[in-house]
């Protein structure tokens, strides 16, 4: 049996992140886009697109995503870009500077 790649382990972990408004995981809702994983360095990049430009849960969902990805063994660093949100630049800066 082959072991899972870092990307596969991240995807498996993201299925556990549930949008509280819908009860559906963030992958099925397509809230995570452009997941790129550098397997050699453990660096992860992805785009988070809240379900609406005024999503009241954007900050808490972004933190849930960040914690979930950080919990995967082998992840050393991550860069999140928030898109499609009224305060996307501000949330991107805040979430990337936040401790896990």
mmCIF file as gemmi writes it, N, C-alpha and C atoms, coordinates in Angstrom:
data_model
loop_
_atom_site.group_PDB
_atom_site.id
_atom_site.type_symbol
_atom_site.label_atom_id
_atom_site.label_alt_id
_atom_site.label_comp_id
_atom_site.label_asym_id
_atom_site.label_entity_id
_atom_site.label_seq_id
_atom_site.pdbx_PDB_ins_code
_atom_site.Cartn_x
_atom_site.Cartn_y
_atom_site.Cartn_z
_atom_site.occupancy
_atom_site.B_iso_or_equiv
_atom_site.pdbx_formal_charge
_atom_site.auth_seq_id
_atom_site.auth_asym_id
_atom_site.pdbx_PDB_model_num
ATOM 1 N N . UNK Axp A 1 ? 0.826 -1.178 0 1 0 ? 1 A 1
ATOM 2 C CA . UNK Axp A 1 ? 0 0 0 1 0 ? 1 A 1
ATOM 3 C C . UNK Axp A 1 ? 0.877 1.249 0 1 0 ? 1 A 1
ATOM 4 N N . UNK Axp A 2 ? 0.556 2.188 -0.877 1 0 ? 2 A 1
ATOM 5 C CA . UNK Axp A 2 ? 1.362 3.403 -0.942 1 0 ? 2 A 1
ATOM 6 C C . UNK Axp A 2 ? 0.853 4.418 0.072 1 0 ? 2 A 1
ATOM 7 N N . UNK Axp A 3 ? 1.766 5.229 0.565 1 0 ? 3 A 1
ATOM 8 C CA . UNK Axp A 3 ? 1.351 6.255 1.517 1 0 ? 3 A 1
ATOM 9 C C . UNK Axp A 3 ? 0.758 7.445 0.763 1 0 ? 3 A 1
ATOM 10 N N . UNK Axp A 4 ? -0.064 8.18 1.436 1 0 ? 4 A 1
ATOM 11 C CA . UNK Axp A 4 ? -0.723 9.326 0.818 1 0 ? 4 A 1
ATOM 12 C C . UNK Axp A 4 ? 0.26 10.484 0.684 1 0 ? 4 A 1
ATOM 13 N N . UNK Axp A 5 ? 0.076 11.267 -0.357 1 0 ? 5 A 1
ATOM 14 C CA . UNK Axp A 5 ? 0.898 12.466 -0.524 1 0 ? 5 A 1
ATOM 15 C C . UNK Axp A 5 ? 0.435 13.519 0.467 1 0 ? 5 A 1
ATOM 16 N N . UNK Axp A 6 ? 1.236 14.525 0.653 1 0 ? 6 A 1
ATOM 17 C CA . UNK Axp A 6 ? 0.868 15.622 1.536 1 0 ? 6 A 1
ATOM 18 C C . UNK Axp A 6 ? -0.418 16.282 1.034 1 0 ? 6 A 1
ATOM 19 N N . UNK Axp A 7 ? -0.539 16.465 -0.251 1 0 ? 7 A 1
ATOM 20 C CA . UNK Axp A 7 ? -1.745 17.072 -0.83 1 0 ? 7 A 1
ATOM 21 C C . UNK Axp A 7 ? -2.987 16.238 -0.512 1 0 ? 7 A 1
ATOM 22 N N . UNK Axp A 8 ? -2.872 14.945 -0.654 1 0 ? 8 A 1
ATOM 23 C CA . UNK Axp A 8 ? -4.002 14.055 -0.362 1 0 ? 8 A 1
ATOM 24 C C . UNK Axp A 8 ? -4.398 14.114 1.118 1 0 ? 8 A 1
ATOM 25 N N . UNK Axp A 9 ? -3.388 14.184 1.99 1 0 ? 9 A 1
ATOM 26 C CA . UNK Axp A 9 ? -3.675 14.27 3.43 1 0 ? 9 A 1
ATOM 27 C C . UNK Axp A 9 ? -4.361 15.6 3.769 1 0 ? 9 A 1
ATOM 28 N N . UNK Axp A 10 ? -3.942 16.663 3.1 1 0 ? 10 A 1
ATOM 29 C CA . UNK Axp A 10 ? -4.572 17.972 3.313 1 0 ? 10 A 1
ATOM 30 C C . UNK Axp A 10 ? -6.024 17.926 2.852 1 0 ? 10 A 1
ATOM 31 N N . UNK Axp A 11 ? -6.275 17.365 1.684 1 0 ? 11 A 1
ATOM 32 C CA . UNK Axp A 11 ? -7.646 17.277 1.177 1 0 ? 11 A 1
ATOM 33 C C . UNK Axp A 11 ? -8.526 16.461 2.118 1 0 ? 11 A 1
ATOM 34 N N . UNK Axp A 12 ? -7.98 15.38 2.644 1 0 ? 12 A 1
ATOM 35 C CA . UNK Axp A 12 ? -8.748 14.555 3.584 1 0 ? 12 A 1
ATOM 36 C C . UNK Axp A 12 ? -9.086 15.341 4.852 1 0 ? 12 A 1
ATOM 37 N N . UNK Axp A 13 ? -8.173 16.171 5.287 1 0 ? 13 A 1
ATOM 38 C CA . UNK Axp A 13 ? -8.405 16.98 6.494 1 0 ? 13 A 1
ATOM 39 C C . UNK Axp A 13 ? -9.419 18.088 6.215 1 0 ? 13 A 1
ATOM 40 N N . UNK Axp A 14 ? -9.385 18.699 5.037 1 0 ? 14 A 1
ATOM 41 C CA . UNK Axp A 14 ? -10.293 19.791 4.707 1 0 ? 14 A 1
ATOM 42 C C . UNK Axp A 14 ? -11.752 19.335 4.64 1 0 ? 14 A 1
ATOM 43 N N . UNK Axp A 15 ? -11.97 18.062 4.37 1 0 ? 15 A 1
ATOM 44 C CA . UNK Axp A 15 ? -13.341 17.538 4.341 1 0 ? 15 A 1
ATOM 45 C C . UNK Axp A 15 ? -13.989 17.66 5.729 1 0 ? 15 A 1
ATOM 46 N N . UNK Axp A 16 ? -13.161 17.741 6.764 1 0 ? 16 A 1
ATOM 47 C CA . UNK Axp A 16 ? -13.679 17.861 8.13 1 0 ? 16 A 1
ATOM 48 C C . UNK Axp A 16 ? -14.064 19.296 8.51 1 0 ? 16 A 1
ATOM 49 N N . UNK Axp A 17 ? -13.705 20.269 7.657 1 0 ? 17 A 1
ATOM 50 C CA . UNK Axp A 17 ? -14.038 21.664 7.943 1 0 ? 17 A 1
ATOM 51 C C . UNK Axp A 17 ? -15.433 21.932 7.372 1 0 ? 17 A 1
ATOM 52 N N . UNK Axp A 18 ? -16.359 22.168 8.273 1 0 ? 18 A 1
ATOM 53 C CA . UNK Axp A 18 ? -17.769 22.305 7.906 1 0 ? 18 A 1
ATOM 54 C C . UNK Axp A 18 ? -18.211 23.767 8.006 1 0 ? 18 A 1
ATOM 55 N N . UNK Axp A 19 ? -18.908 24.236 6.989 1 0 ? 19 A 1
ATOM 56 C CA . UNK Axp A 19 ? -19.52 25.564 7.027 1 0 ? 19 A 1
ATOM 57 C C . UNK Axp A 19 ? -20.727 25.464 7.956 1 0 ? 19 A 1
ATOM 58 N N . UNK Axp A 20 ? -20.717 26.181 9.079 1 0 ? 20 A 1
ATOM 59 C CA . UNK Axp A 20 ? -21.809 26.044 10.036 1 0 ? 20 A 1
ATOM 60 C C . UNK Axp A 20 ? -23.172 26.488 9.509 1 0 ? 20 A 1
ATOM 61 N N . UNK Axp A 21 ? -23.185 27.365 8.535 1 0 ? 21 A 1
ATOM 62 C CA . UNK Axp A 21 ? -24.467 27.824 7.99 1 0 ? 21 A 1
ATOM 63 C C . UNK Axp A 21 ? -25.148 26.752 7.15 1 0 ? 21 A 1
ATOM 64 N N . UNK Axp A 22 ? -24.341 25.929 6.465 1 0 ? 22 A 1
ATOM 65 C CA . UNK Axp A 22 ? -24.916 24.938 5.542 1 0 ? 22 A 1
ATOM 66 C C . UNK Axp A 22 ? -24.774 23.51 6.033 1 0 ? 22 A 1
ATOM 67 N N . UNK Axp A 23 ? -23.798 23.262 6.921 1 0 ? 23 A 1
ATOM 68 C CA . UNK Axp A 23 ? -23.537 21.902 7.373 1 0 ? 23 A 1
ATOM 69 C C . UNK Axp A 23 ? -22.788 21.073 6.345 1 0 ? 23 A 1
ATOM 70 N N . UNK Axp A 24 ? -22.228 21.735 5.336 1 0 ? 24 A 1
ATOM 71 C CA . UNK Axp A 24 ? -21.518 21.059 4.248 1 0 ? 24 A 1
ATOM 72 C C . UNK Axp A 24 ? -20.035 21.406 4.343 1 0 ? 24 A 1
ATOM 73 N N . UNK Axp A 25 ? -19.179 20.447 3.983 1 0 ? 25 A 1
ATOM 74 C CA . UNK Axp A 25 ? -17.742 20.703 4.076 1 0 ? 25 A 1
ATOM 75 C C . UNK Axp A 25 ? -17.288 21.707 3.012 1 0 ? 25 A 1
ATOM 76 N N . UNK Axp A 26 ? -16.166 22.358 3.307 1 0 ? 26 A 1
ATOM 77 C CA . UNK Axp A 26 ? -15.675 23.444 2.454 1 0 ? 26 A 1
ATOM 78 C C . UNK Axp A 26 ? -15.237 22.969 1.07 1 0 ? 26 A 1
ATOM 79 N N . UNK Axp A 27 ? -14.856 21.722 0.932 1 0 ? 27 A 1
ATOM 80 C CA . UNK Axp A 27 ? -14.471 21.222 -0.387 1 0 ? 27 A 1
ATOM 81 C C . UNK Axp A 27 ? -15.698 21.034 -1.273 1 0 ? 27 A 1
ATOM 82 N N . UNK Axp A 28 ? -16.743 20.421 -0.725 1 0 ? 28 A 1
ATOM 83 C CA . UNK Axp A 28 ? -17.962 20.234 -1.525 1 0 ? 28 A 1
ATOM 84 C C . UNK Axp A 28 ? -18.596 21.566 -1.889 1 0 ? 28 A 1
ATOM 85 N N . UNK Axp A 29 ? -18.429 22.566 -1.018 1 0 ? 29 A 1
ATOM 86 C CA . UNK Axp A 29 ? -18.965 23.89 -1.308 1 0 ? 29 A 1
ATOM 87 C C . UNK Axp A 29 ? -18.06 24.678 -2.253 1 0 ? 29 A 1
ATOM 88 N N . UNK Axp A 30 ? -16.895 24.121 -2.526 1 0 ? 30 A 1
ATOM 89 C CA . UNK Axp A 30 ? -15.902 24.759 -3.398 1 0 ? 30 A 1
ATOM 90 C C . UNK Axp A 30 ? -15.43 26.108 -2.859 1 0 ? 30 A 1
ATOM 91 N N . UNK Axp A 31 ? -15.224 26.153 -1.556 1 0 ? 31 A 1
ATOM 92 C CA . UNK Axp A 31 ? -14.724 27.366 -0.919 1 0 ? 31 A 1
ATOM 93 C C . UNK Axp A 31 ? -13.197 27.415 -0.928 1 0 ? 31 A 1
ATOM 94 N N . UNK Axp A 32 ? -12.557 26.293 -1.218 1 0 ? 32 A 1
ATOM 95 C CA . UNK Axp A 32 ? -11.092 26.227 -1.322 1 0 ? 32 A 1
ATOM 96 C C . UNK Axp A 32 ? -10.749 26.008 -2.781 1 0 ? 32 A 1
ATOM 97 N N . UNK Axp A 33 ? -9.914 26.9 -3.309 1 0 ? 33 A 1
ATOM 98 C CA . UNK Axp A 33 ? -9.533 26.836 -4.723 1 0 ? 33 A 1
ATOM 99 C C . UNK Axp A 33 ? -8.012 26.825 -4.852 1 0 ? 33 A 1
ATOM 100 N N . UNK Axp A 34 ? -7.554 26.344 -5.985 1 0 ? 34 A 1
ATOM 101 C CA . UNK Axp A 34 ? -6.14 26.435 -6.379 1 0 ? 34 A 1
ATOM 102 C C . UNK Axp A 34 ? -5.173 25.944 -5.309 1 0 ? 34 A 1
ATOM 103 N N . UNK Axp A 35 ? -5.469 24.784 -4.744 1 0 ? 35 A 1
ATOM 104 C CA . UNK Axp A 35 ? -4.588 24.204 -3.731 1 0 ? 35 A 1
ATOM 105 C C . UNK Axp A 35 ? -3.291 23.761 -4.392 1 0 ? 35 A 1
ATOM 106 N N . UNK Axp A 36 ? -2.207 24.355 -3.941 1 0 ? 36 A 1
ATOM 107 C CA . UNK Axp A 36 ? -0.871 23.995 -4.424 1 0 ? 36 A 1
ATOM 108 C C . UNK Axp A 36 ? -0.039 23.568 -3.235 1 0 ? 36 A 1
ATOM 109 N N . UNK Axp A 37 ? 0.624 22.441 -3.376 1 0 ? 37 A 1
ATOM 110 C CA . UNK Axp A 37 ? 1.417 21.897 -2.278 1 0 ? 37 A 1
ATOM 111 C C . UNK Axp A 37 ? 2.817 21.589 -2.783 1 0 ? 37 A 1
ATOM 112 N N . UNK Axp A 38 ? 3.809 22.159 -2.134 1 0 ? 38 A 1
ATOM 113 C CA . UNK Axp A 38 ? 5.196 21.817 -2.419 1 0 ? 38 A 1
ATOM 114 C C . UNK Axp A 38 ? 5.564 20.701 -1.454 1 0 ? 38 A 1
ATOM 115 N N . UNK Axp A 39 ? 5.526 19.48 -1.962 1 0 ? 39 A 1
ATOM 116 C CA . UNK Axp A 39 ? 5.768 18.306 -1.125 1 0 ? 39 A 1
ATOM 117 C C . UNK Axp A 39 ? 7.164 18.336 -0.488 1 0 ? 39 A 1
ATOM 118 N N . UNK Axp A 40 ? 8.125 18.922 -1.186 1 0 ? 40 A 1
ATOM 119 C CA . UNK Axp A 40 ? 9.5 18.926 -0.687 1 0 ? 40 A 1
ATOM 120 C C . UNK Axp A 40 ? 9.688 19.863 0.502 1 0 ? 40 A 1
ATOM 121 N N . UNK Axp A 41 ? 9.015 21.011 0.475 1 0 ? 41 A 1
ATOM 122 C CA . UNK Axp A 41 ? 9.218 21.996 1.542 1 0 ? 41 A 1
ATOM 123 C C . UNK Axp A 41 ? 8.079 22.04 2.557 1 0 ? 41 A 1
ATOM 124 N N . UNK Axp A 42 ? 6.948 21.411 2.236 1 0 ? 42 A 1
ATOM 125 C CA . UNK Axp A 42 ? 5.803 21.452 3.136 1 0 ? 42 A 1
ATOM 126 C C . UNK Axp A 42 ? 5.044 22.766 3.079 1 0 ? 42 A 1
ATOM 127 N N . UNK Axp A 43 ? 5.239 23.512 2.001 1 0 ? 43 A 1
ATOM 128 C CA . UNK Axp A 43 ? 4.563 24.793 1.831 1 0 ? 43 A 1
ATOM 129 C C . UNK Axp A 43 ? 3.267 24.601 1.056 1 0 ? 43 A 1
ATOM 130 N N . UNK Axp A 44 ? 2.201 25.233 1.542 1 0 ? 44 A 1
ATOM 131 C CA . UNK Axp A 44 ? 0.873 25.081 0.967 1 0 ? 44 A 1
ATOM 132 C C . UNK Axp A 44 ? 0.31 26.455 0.608 1 0 ? 44 A 1
ATOM 133 N N . UNK Axp A 45 ? -0.255 26.565 -0.577 1 0 ? 45 A 1
ATOM 134 C CA . UNK Axp A 45 ? -0.954 27.779 -0.996 1 0 ? 45 A 1
ATOM 135 C C . UNK Axp A 45 ? -2.365 27.391 -1.408 1 0 ? 45 A 1
ATOM 136 N N . UNK Axp A 46 ? -3.319 28.216 -1.037 1 0 ? 46 A 1
ATOM 137 C CA . UNK Axp A 46 ? -4.687 28.013 -1.516 1 0 ? 46 A 1
ATOM 138 C C . UNK Axp A 46 ? -5.468 29.312 -1.417 1 0 ? 46 A 1
ATOM 139 N N . UNK Axp A 47 ? -6.535 29.355 -2.161 1 0 ? 47 A 1
ATOM 140 C CA . UNK Axp A 47 ? -7.435 30.497 -2.156 1 0 ? 47 A 1
ATOM 141 C C . UNK Axp A 47 ? -8.713 30.096 -1.43 1 0 ? 47 A 1
ATOM 142 N N . UNK Axp A 48 ? -9.156 30.957 -0.535 1 0 ? 48 A 1
ATOM 143 C CA . UNK Axp A 48 ? -10.414 30.756 0.18 1 0 ? 48 A 1
ATOM 144 C C . UNK Axp A 48 ? -11.421 31.764 -0.369 1 0 ? 48 A 1
ATOM 145 N N . UNK Axp A 49 ? -12.525 31.261 -0.86 1 0 ? 49 A 1
ATOM 146 C CA . UNK Axp A 49 ? -13.578 32.106 -1.409 1 0 ? 49 A 1
ATOM 147 C C . UNK Axp A 49 ? -14.836 31.889 -0.563 1 0 ? 49 A 1
ATOM 148 N N . UNK Axp A 50 ? -15.129 32.826 0.355 1 0 ? 50 A 1
ATOM 149 C CA . UNK Axp A 50 ? -16.335 32.685 1.167 1 0 ? 50 A 1
ATOM 150 C C . UNK Axp A 50 ? -17.579 32.544 0.289 1 0 ? 50 A 1
ATOM 151 N N . UNK Axp A 51 ? -18.63 31.985 0.861 1 0 ? 51 A 1
ATOM 152 C CA . UNK Axp A 51 ? -19.831 31.68 0.081 1 0 ? 51 A 1
ATOM 153 C C . UNK Axp A 51 ? -20.553 32.926 -0.426 1 0 ? 51 A 1
ATOM 154 N N . UNK Axp A 52 ? -20.266 34.077 0.161 1 0 ? 52 A 1
ATOM 155 C CA . UNK Axp A 52 ? -20.835 35.327 -0.346 1 0 ? 52 A 1
ATOM 156 C C . UNK Axp A 52 ? -19.871 36.463 -0.02 1 0 ? 52 A 1
ATOM 157 N N . UNK Axp A 53 ? -19.962 37.579 -0.75 1 0 ? 53 A 1
ATOM 158 C CA . UNK Axp A 53 ? -19.067 38.712 -0.487 1 0 ? 53 A 1
ATOM 159 C C . UNK Axp A 53 ? -19.223 39.297 0.922 1 0 ? 53 A 1
ATOM 160 N N . UNK Axp A 54 ? -20.367 39.052 1.543 1 0 ? 54 A 1
ATOM 161 C CA . UNK Axp A 54 ? -20.613 39.573 2.889 1 0 ? 54 A 1
ATOM 162 C C . UNK Axp A 54 ? -20.716 38.458 3.927 1 0 ? 54 A 1
ATOM 163 N N . UNK Axp A 55 ? -20.14 37.322 3.647 1 0 ? 55 A 1
ATOM 164 C CA . UNK Axp A 55 ? -20.241 36.152 4.53 1 0 ? 55 A 1
ATOM 165 C C . UNK Axp A 55 ? -19.875 36.523 5.967 1 0 ? 55 A 1
ATOM 166 N N . UNK Axp A 56 ? -20.816 36.372 6.901 1 0 ? 56 A 1
ATOM 167 C CA . UNK Axp A 56 ? -20.53 36.734 8.288 1 0 ? 56 A 1
ATOM 168 C C . UNK Axp A 56 ? -19.543 35.791 8.977 1 0 ? 56 A 1
ATOM 169 N N . UNK Axp A 57 ? -19.313 34.631 8.39 1 0 ? 57 A 1
ATOM 170 C CA . UNK Axp A 57 ? -18.417 33.649 9 1 0 ? 57 A 1
ATOM 171 C C . UNK Axp A 57 ? -17.06 33.552 8.305 1 0 ? 57 A 1
ATOM 172 N N . UNK Axp A 58 ? -16.758 34.5 7.428 1 0 ? 58 A 1
ATOM 173 C CA . UNK Axp A 58 ? -15.519 34.409 6.648 1 0 ? 58 A 1
ATOM 174 C C . UNK Axp A 58 ? -14.284 34.301 7.528 1 0 ? 58 A 1
ATOM 175 N N . UNK Axp A 59 ? -14.192 35.121 8.555 1 0 ? 59 A 1
ATOM 176 C CA . UNK Axp A 59 ? -13.003 35.088 9.408 1 0 ? 59 A 1
ATOM 177 C C . UNK Axp A 59 ? -12.874 33.754 10.145 1 0 ? 59 A 1
ATOM 178 N N . UNK Axp A 60 ? -13.982 33.302 10.752 1 0 ? 60 A 1
ATOM 179 C CA . UNK Axp A 60 ? -13.897 32.051 11.518 1 0 ? 60 A 1
ATOM 180 C C . UNK Axp A 60 ? -13.644 30.854 10.599 1 0 ? 60 A 1
ATOM 181 N N . UNK Axp A 61 ? -14.232 30.851 9.401 1 0 ? 61 A 1
ATOM 182 C CA . UNK Axp A 61 ? -13.969 29.758 8.457 1 0 ? 61 A 1
ATOM 183 C C . UNK Axp A 61 ? -12.523 29.777 7.984 1 0 ? 61 A 1
ATOM 184 N N . UNK Axp A 62 ? -11.988 30.97 7.735 1 0 ? 62 A 1
ATOM 185 C CA . UNK Axp A 62 ? -10.587 31.084 7.311 1 0 ? 62 A 1
ATOM 186 C C . UNK Axp A 62 ? -9.662 30.536 8.393 1 0 ? 62 A 1
ATOM 187 N N . UNK Axp A 63 ? -9.966 30.845 9.657 1 0 ? 63 A 1
ATOM 188 C CA . UNK Axp A 63 ? -9.143 30.32 10.758 1 0 ? 63 A 1
ATOM 189 C C . UNK Axp A 63 ? -9.304 28.811 10.878 1 0 ? 63 A 1
ATOM 190 N N . UNK Axp A 64 ? -10.511 28.301 10.679 1 0 ? 64 A 1
ATOM 191 C CA . UNK Axp A 64 ? -10.725 26.852 10.701 1 0 ? 64 A 1
ATOM 192 C C . UNK Axp A 64 ? -9.896 26.174 9.617 1 0 ? 64 A 1
ATOM 193 N N . UNK Axp A 65 ? -9.866 26.768 8.436 1 0 ? 65 A 1
ATOM 194 C CA . UNK Axp A 65 ? -9.067 26.22 7.331 1 0 ? 65 A 1
ATOM 195 C C . UNK Axp A 65 ? -7.584 26.223 7.701 1 0 ? 65 A 1
ATOM 196 N N . UNK Axp A 66 ? -7.134 27.348 8.209 1 0 ? 66 A 1
ATOM 197 C CA . UNK Axp A 66 ? -5.72 27.468 8.553 1 0 ? 66 A 1
ATOM 198 C C . UNK Axp A 66 ? -5.319 26.434 9.607 1 0 ? 66 A 1
ATOM 199 N N . UNK Axp A 67 ? -6.153 26.278 10.642 1 0 ? 67 A 1
ATOM 200 C CA . UNK Axp A 67 ? -5.857 25.289 11.689 1 0 ? 67 A 1
ATOM 201 C C . UNK Axp A 67 ? -5.871 23.867 11.129 1 0 ? 67 A 1
ATOM 202 N N . UNK Axp A 68 ? -6.833 23.582 10.265 1 0 ? 68 A 1
ATOM 203 C CA . UNK Axp A 68 ? -6.936 22.236 9.692 1 0 ? 68 A 1
ATOM 204 C C . UNK Axp A 68 ? -5.699 21.897 8.872 1 0 ? 68 A 1
ATOM 205 N N . UNK Axp A 69 ? -5.288 22.817 8.022 1 0 ? 69 A 1
ATOM 206 C CA . UNK Axp A 69 ? -4.105 22.572 7.183 1 0 ? 69 A 1
ATOM 207 C C . UNK Axp A 69 ? -2.862 22.459 8.057 1 0 ? 69 A 1
ATOM 208 N N . UNK Axp A 70 ? -2.744 23.325 9.05 1 0 ? 70 A 1
ATOM 209 C CA . UNK Axp A 70 ? -1.571 23.285 9.936 1 0 ? 70 A 1
ATOM 210 C C . UNK Axp A 70 ? -1.481 21.978 10.706 1 0 ? 70 A 1
ATOM 211 N N . UNK Axp A 71 ? -2.615 21.33 10.951 1 0 ? 71 A 1
ATOM 212 C CA . UNK Axp A 71 ? -2.622 20.095 11.725 1 0 ? 71 A 1
ATOM 213 C C . UNK Axp A 71 ? -2.133 18.879 10.941 1 0 ? 71 A 1
ATOM 214 N N . UNK Axp A 72 ? -1.961 19.024 9.646 1 0 ? 72 A 1
ATOM 215 C CA . UNK Axp A 72 ? -1.517 17.908 8.812 1 0 ? 72 A 1
ATOM 216 C C . UNK Axp A 72 ? 0.003 17.764 8.942 1 0 ? 72 A 1
ATOM 217 N N . UNK Axp A 73 ? 0.421 16.575 9.318 1 0 ? 73 A 1
ATOM 218 C CA . UNK Axp A 73 ? 1.854 16.325 9.46 1 0 ? 73 A 1
ATOM 219 C C . UNK Axp A 73 ? 2.56 16.567 8.136 1 0 ? 73 A 1
ATOM 220 N N . UNK Axp A 74 ? 3.634 17.347 8.194 1 0 ? 74 A 1
ATOM 221 C CA . UNK Axp A 74 ? 4.399 17.657 6.987 1 0 ? 74 A 1
ATOM 222 C C . UNK Axp A 74 ? 4.17 19.072 6.481 1 0 ? 74 A 1
ATOM 223 N N . UNK Axp A 75 ? 3.113 19.728 6.956 1 0 ? 75 A 1
ATOM 224 C CA . UNK Axp A 75 ? 2.873 21.121 6.566 1 0 ? 75 A 1
ATOM 225 C C . UNK Axp A 75 ? 3.748 22.011 7.432 1 0 ? 75 A 1
ATOM 226 N N . UNK Axp A 76 ? 4.586 22.795 6.767 1 0 ? 76 A 1
ATOM 227 C CA . UNK Axp A 76 ? 5.515 23.676 7.461 1 0 ? 76 A 1
ATOM 228 C C . UNK Axp A 76 ? 5.038 25.127 7.397 1 0 ? 76 A 1
ATOM 229 N N . UNK Axp A 77 ? 4.461 25.51 6.26 1 0 ? 77 A 1
ATOM 230 C CA . UNK Axp A 77 ? 4.003 26.89 6.068 1 0 ? 77 A 1
ATOM 231 C C . UNK Axp A 77 ? 2.811 26.881 5.124 1 0 ? 77 A 1
ATOM 232 N N . UNK Axp A 78 ? 1.986 27.911 5.263 1 0 ? 78 A 1
ATOM 233 C CA . UNK Axp A 78 ? 0.861 28.038 4.347 1 0 ? 78 A 1
ATOM 234 C C . UNK Axp A 78 ? 0.605 29.5 4.032 1 0 ? 78 A 1
ATOM 235 N N . UNK Axp A 79 ? 0.125 29.727 2.85 1 0 ? 79 A 1
ATOM 236 C CA . UNK Axp A 79 ? -0.231 31.064 2.392 1 0 ? 79 A 1
ATOM 237 C C . UNK Axp A 79 ? -1.661 30.993 1.891 1 0 ? 79 A 1
ATOM 238 N N . UNK Axp A 80 ? -2.525 31.799 2.484 1 0 ? 80 A 1
ATOM 239 C CA . UNK Axp A 80 ? -3.941 31.806 2.125 1 0 ? 80 A 1
ATOM 240 C C . UNK Axp A 80 ? -4.259 33.136 1.454 1 0 ? 80 A 1
ATOM 241 N N . UNK Axp A 81 ? -4.976 33.069 0.354 1 0 ? 81 A 1
ATOM 242 C CA . UNK Axp A 81 ? -5.485 34.277 -0.293 1 0 ? 81 A 1
ATOM 243 C C . UNK Axp A 81 ? -7.007 34.241 -0.196 1 0 ? 81 A 1
ATOM 244 N N . UNK Axp A 82 ? -7.596 35.311 0.291 1 0 ? 82 A 1
ATOM 245 C CA . UNK Axp A 82 ? -9.047 35.416 0.358 1 0 ? 82 A 1
ATOM 246 C C . UNK Axp A 82 ? -9.512 36.158 -0.889 1 0 ? 82 A 1
ATOM 247 N N . UNK Axp A 83 ? -10.552 35.628 -1.539 1 0 ? 83 A 1
ATOM 248 C CA . UNK Axp A 83 ? -11.069 36.236 -2.761 1 0 ? 83 A 1
ATOM 249 C C . UNK Axp A 83 ? -12.593 36.294 -2.697 1 0 ? 83 A 1
ATOM 250 N N . UNK Axp A 84 ? -13.168 37.24 -3.425 1 0 ? 84 A 1
ATOM 251 C CA . UNK Axp A 84 ? -14.617 37.315 -3.515 1 0 ? 84 A 1
ATOM 252 C C . UNK Axp A 84 ? -15.302 37.754 -2.24 1 0 ? 84 A 1
ATOM 253 N N . UNK Axp A 85 ? -14.586 38.509 -1.427 1 0 ? 85 A 1
ATOM 254 C CA . UNK Axp A 85 ? -15.107 38.965 -0.148 1 0 ? 85 A 1
ATOM 255 C C . UNK Axp A 85 ? -14.886 40.472 -0.072 1 0 ? 85 A 1
ATOM 256 N N . UNK Axp A 86 ? -15.82 41.219 0.515 1 0 ? 86 A 1
ATOM 257 C CA . UNK Axp A 86 ? -15.723 42.677 0.516 1 0 ? 86 A 1
ATOM 258 C C . UNK Axp A 86 ? -14.441 43.2 1.173 1 0 ? 86 A 1
ATOM 259 N N . UNK Axp A 87 ? -13.942 42.508 2.158 1 0 ? 87 A 1
ATOM 260 C CA . UNK Axp A 87 ? -12.711 42.924 2.835 1 0 ? 87 A 1
ATOM 261 C C . UNK Axp A 87 ? -11.626 41.865 2.631 1 0 ? 87 A 1
ATOM 262 N N . UNK Axp A 88 ? -11.506 41.402 1.397 1 0 ? 88 A 1
ATOM 263 C CA . UNK Axp A 88 ? -10.591 40.297 1.081 1 0 ? 88 A 1
ATOM 264 C C . UNK Axp A 88 ? -9.141 40.621 1.43 1 0 ? 88 A 1
ATOM 265 N N . UNK Axp A 89 ? -8.659 41.795 1.043 1 0 ? 89 A 1
ATOM 266 C CA . UNK Axp A 89 ? -7.256 42.14 1.3 1 0 ? 89 A 1
ATOM 267 C C . UNK Axp A 89 ? -6.981 42.197 2.796 1 0 ? 89 A 1
ATOM 268 N N . UNK Axp A 90 ? -7.891 42.791 3.547 1 0 ? 90 A 1
ATOM 269 C CA . UNK Axp A 90 ? -7.717 42.902 4.99 1 0 ? 90 A 1
ATOM 270 C C . UNK Axp A 90 ? -7.743 41.521 5.656 1 0 ? 90 A 1
ATOM 271 N N . UNK Axp A 91 ? -8.685 40.672 5.238 1 0 ? 91 A 1
ATOM 272 C CA . UNK Axp A 91 ? -8.775 39.333 5.818 1 0 ? 91 A 1
ATOM 273 C C . UNK Axp A 91 ? -7.567 38.489 5.415 1 0 ? 91 A 1
ATOM 274 N N . UNK Axp A 92 ? -7.096 38.63 4.18 1 0 ? 92 A 1
ATOM 275 C CA . UNK Axp A 92 ? -5.897 37.898 3.739 1 0 ? 92 A 1
ATOM 276 C C . UNK Axp A 92 ? -4.708 38.25 4.624 1 0 ? 92 A 1
ATOM 277 N N . UNK Axp A 93 ? -4.509 39.527 4.848 1 0 ? 93 A 1
ATOM 278 C CA . UNK Axp A 93 ? -3.382 39.974 5.677 1 0 ? 93 A 1
ATOM 279 C C . UNK Axp A 93 ? -3.528 39.474 7.119 1 0 ? 93 A 1
ATOM 280 N N . UNK Axp A 94 ? -4.74 39.585 7.65 1 0 ? 94 A 1
ATOM 281 C CA . UNK Axp A 94 ? -4.979 39.173 9.033 1 0 ? 94 A 1
ATOM 282 C C . UNK Axp A 94 ? -4.789 37.663 9.19 1 0 ? 94 A 1
ATOM 283 N N . UNK Axp A 95 ? -5.338 36.876 8.284 1 0 ? 95 A 1
ATOM 284 C CA . UNK Axp A 95 ? -5.293 35.43 8.433 1 0 ? 95 A 1
ATOM 285 C C . UNK Axp A 95 ? -3.875 34.893 8.267 1 0 ? 95 A 1
ATOM 286 N N . UNK Axp A 96 ? -3.1 35.501 7.386 1 0 ? 96 A 1
ATOM 287 C CA . UNK Axp A 96 ? -1.718 35.035 7.194 1 0 ? 96 A 1
ATOM 288 C C . UNK Axp A 96 ? -0.82 35.436 8.343 1 0 ? 96 A 1
ATOM 289 N N . UNK Axp A 97 ? -1.204 36.462 9.09 1 0 ? 97 A 1
ATOM 290 C CA . UNK Axp A 97 ? -0.404 36.895 10.24 1 0 ? 97 A 1
ATOM 291 C C . UNK Axp A 97 ? -0.849 36.251 11.546 1 0 ? 97 A 1
ATOM 292 N N . UNK Axp A 98 ? -1.999 35.581 11.51 1 0 ? 98 A 1
ATOM 293 C CA . UNK Axp A 98 ? -2.549 35.006 12.739 1 0 ? 98 A 1
ATOM 294 C C . UNK Axp A 98 ? -1.824 33.727 13.141 1 0 ? 98 A 1
ATOM 295 N N . UNK Axp A 99 ? -1.649 33.569 14.427 1 0 ? 99 A 1
ATOM 296 C CA . UNK Axp A 99 ? -1.081 32.323 14.941 1 0 ? 99 A 1
ATOM 297 C C . UNK Axp A 99 ? -2.134 31.242 14.884 1 0 ? 99 A 1
ATOM 298 N N . UNK Axp A 100 ? -1.676 30.016 14.735 1 0 ? 100 A 1
ATOM 299 C CA . UNK Axp A 100 ? -2.601 28.88 14.664 1 0 ? 100 A 1
ATOM 300 C C . UNK Axp A 100 ? -2.982 28.432 16.046 1 0 ? 100 A 1
